[in-house]
Amino acid sequence: KVDHKTNALLDSRAEGVFIDQNYAQLIGTNYIKLKELIPVVNVDGTQNKQGTITHYMELTTTIGKRTWTQQYLITGLSKQTVILGFTWLNNMNPEIDWKHGQINWHKG
């Protein structure tokens, strides 16, 4: 088992959880084919250069003291390695320390 550490962009406008295809290749975990392709539109409304999303990967993810298995949609993210979108924010409901750029978890 090899641990990979990276920063993630929190983006409440994104509708999923994404990993950059180059970073996904570096990690080297098996890709899983999606049953339905997902078209990707950039924030500015243009079509993503990588086209539709065809695969995802499942990774054990740790932030702080919390660990879980997360599905990441594989696409081209340019300057980011991981984007955690609204669905992740809604499901995980973290406390966000914007001043220090950290995620904390509710106690209890």
C-alpha positions as CSV (number, residue, x, y, z in Angstrom):
1,K,0.0,0.0,0.0
2,V,1.3,3.4,-1.0
3,D,0.0,6.6,0.5
4,H,-0.4,9.6,-1.7
5,K,-1.0,13.1,-0.3
6,T,-2.5,16.0,-2.2
7,N,-4.5,19.1,-1.7
8,A,-8.2,19.2,-2.8
9,L,-10.3,22.1,-4.1
10,L,-13.6,22.4,-2.4
11,D,-16.1,23.6,-5.0
12,S,-19.8,23.8,-4.1
13,R,-20.6,24.4,-7.8
14,A,-19.1,21.1,-8.9
15,E,-21.7,18.3,-8.9
16,G,-19.3,15.4,-8.1
17,V,-16.0,14.3,-6.7
18,F,-13.2,14.3,-9.3
19,I,-9.6,13.3,-9.7
20,D,-7.3,14.5,-12.4
21,Q,-6.4,11.8,-14.9
22,N,-2.7,12.3,-14.6
23,Y,-2.8,12.1,-10.9
24,A,-5.0,8.9,-11.2
25,Q,-2.3,7.4,-13.4
26,L,0.3,8.2,-10.8
27,I,-1.7,6.5,-8.1
28,G,-2.1,3.5,-10.4
29,T,-5.3,2.1,-8.9
30,N,-7.7,0.1,-11.1
31,Y,-10.1,2.2,-13.2
32,I,-13.8,1.1,-13.1
33,K,-15.9,1.7,-16.2
34,L,-19.1,3.7,-15.7
35,K,-22.4,2.2,-16.8
36,E,-23.4,5.6,-18.2
37,L,-21.0,8.2,-19.6
38,I,-21.0,11.6,-18.0
39,P,-20.5,14.8,-20.1
40,V,-18.2,17.4,-18.5
41,V,-18.8,21.1,-18.7
42,N,-16.2,23.5,-17.3
43,V,-17.1,26.3,-14.9
44,D,-17.1,28.8,-17.9
45,G,-19.7,26.7,-19.7
46,T,-17.2,25.2,-22.3
47,Q,-16.9,21.5,-23.0
48,N,-14.0,19.9,-21.0
49,K,-11.0,19.0,-23.3
50,Q,-11.1,15.4,-22.0
51,G,-14.7,15.0,-23.2
52,T,-17.0,12.7,-21.3
53,I,-16.1,10.8,-18.1
54,T,-15.9,7.1,-18.8
55,H,-14.2,5.7,-15.6
56,Y,-14.0,6.2,-11.9
57,M,-11.7,4.8,-9.1
58,E,-12.3,4.0,-5.5
59,L,-9.7,5.2,-3.0
60,T,-9.4,5.0,0.7
61,T,-9.4,8.7,1.7
62,T,-8.3,10.3,4.9
63,I,-8.8,13.9,6.0
64,G,-7.7,14.6,9.5
65,K,-8.8,11.6,11.7
66,R,-11.6,10.5,9.4
67,T,-11.1,7.7,6.8
68,W,-13.6,6.4,4.3
69,T,-13.8,4.9,0.8
70,Q,-14.6,7.5,-1.9
71,Q,-15.4,7.1,-5.6
72,Y,-13.6,9.7,-7.8
73,L,-14.6,10.4,-11.3
74,I,-11.6,10.6,-13.6
75,T,-11.2,13.6,-15.8
76,G,-8.8,16.4,-16.8
77,L,-8.6,19.0,-14.1
78,S,-5.7,21.0,-15.3
79,K,-4.3,22.8,-12.2
80,Q,-6.1,20.6,-9.6
81,T,-5.5,17.0,-8.5
82,V,-8.8,16.5,-6.7
83,I,-12.1,18.5,-6.6
84,L,-14.6,17.8,-3.8
85,G,-18.0,19.1,-5.0
86,F,-21.4,19.8,-3.6
87,T,-22.4,16.2,-3.2
88,W,-19.3,15.5,-1.1
89,L,-19.8,18.7,1.0
90,N,-23.5,17.8,1.5
91,N,-22.9,14.1,2.5
92,M,-19.8,14.7,4.7
93,N,-20.9,18.0,6.1
94,P,-17.4,19.1,7.4
95,E,-16.6,22.2,9.4
96,I,-14.4,24.4,7.1
97,D,-11.8,26.7,8.5
98,W,-11.5,29.1,5.5
99,K,-8.9,31.2,7.2
100,H,-6.4,28.3,7.7
101,G,-7.5,26.2,4.7
102,Q,-8.5,23.2,6.8
103,I,-11.3,20.8,7.1
104,N,-12.5,19.7,10.6
105,W,-15.1,17.2,11.6
106,H,-18.1,17.8,13.9
107,K,-17.6,16.1,17.2
108,G,-20.1,13.4,18.2
